[in-house]
Amino acid sequence: MTDRARRSLSTLIAAFVLALGFSGGVKAQQPQVTVEREAYTGPAIVVRDLPEPPRFASAADIEAALTVFDWVTPPSGDPPEIAAQIGITRGEAELVCQVSDEGTLSACSTVSENPGGVGFAAEAERAAGTARVGEMAYGRRVRFRLIFQPQVALQPQVSSSF
C-alpha cells in the first residue's frame, strides 16, 4: 500500500470513528485532510469570443406562447463552435419568439439552455431567424425547443415536448 493510500485510509477511518462517536475513552483528534491537486496536462483550450448571456423570457411570455403550431420552414443551424472546441457534442435551447404577419420569427428570448454558457441559446436564436411558421401563429408568440446534435439535422420540438 502506498503512503498516500495509507494516509487516505487512516483519514477515512478516523472520520468514521468521529462520525459514529466511538472514541473508546480516548479523546479523538480531528483528522487533518490534505487535498492534492494534479496539474492539468491536456491540450491547451483556447476560448475566444464567448457568447453573450441569453435574454431570458418572462413568465408571462412563456405562459402566453403557443406551443402547438406548424412549421412552414423549420429552423436550421449548427451547434456553437465553442461547444465543439471543448468537447460538447449535444445541446438544446428553448425559446419564445414573436411571429410576424409573414410567419418569420423575431424578438426571441430564452426559456432554457442546456448546457448553459456555451452558446446554444445564441445559436438557437440565429436558427430561428431561418424559420417560418404557419398562419395560425401570425402575430402571436410561440414557444419551441431546438436540439443540436452532430451529424443530425436541427430538431425543433413543439407541443407535448414541454
PyMOL commands that set and color helices and strands:
alter all, ss='L'
color gray80, all
select helices_A, chain A and resi 3-20+59-64+81-85+120-128+135-137+159-161
alter helices_A, ss='H'
color red, helices_A
select strands_A, chain A and resi 71-73+91-99+105-114+132-133+141-149+152-157
alter strands_A, ss='S'
color yellow, strands_A
deselect
rebuild
show_as cartoon
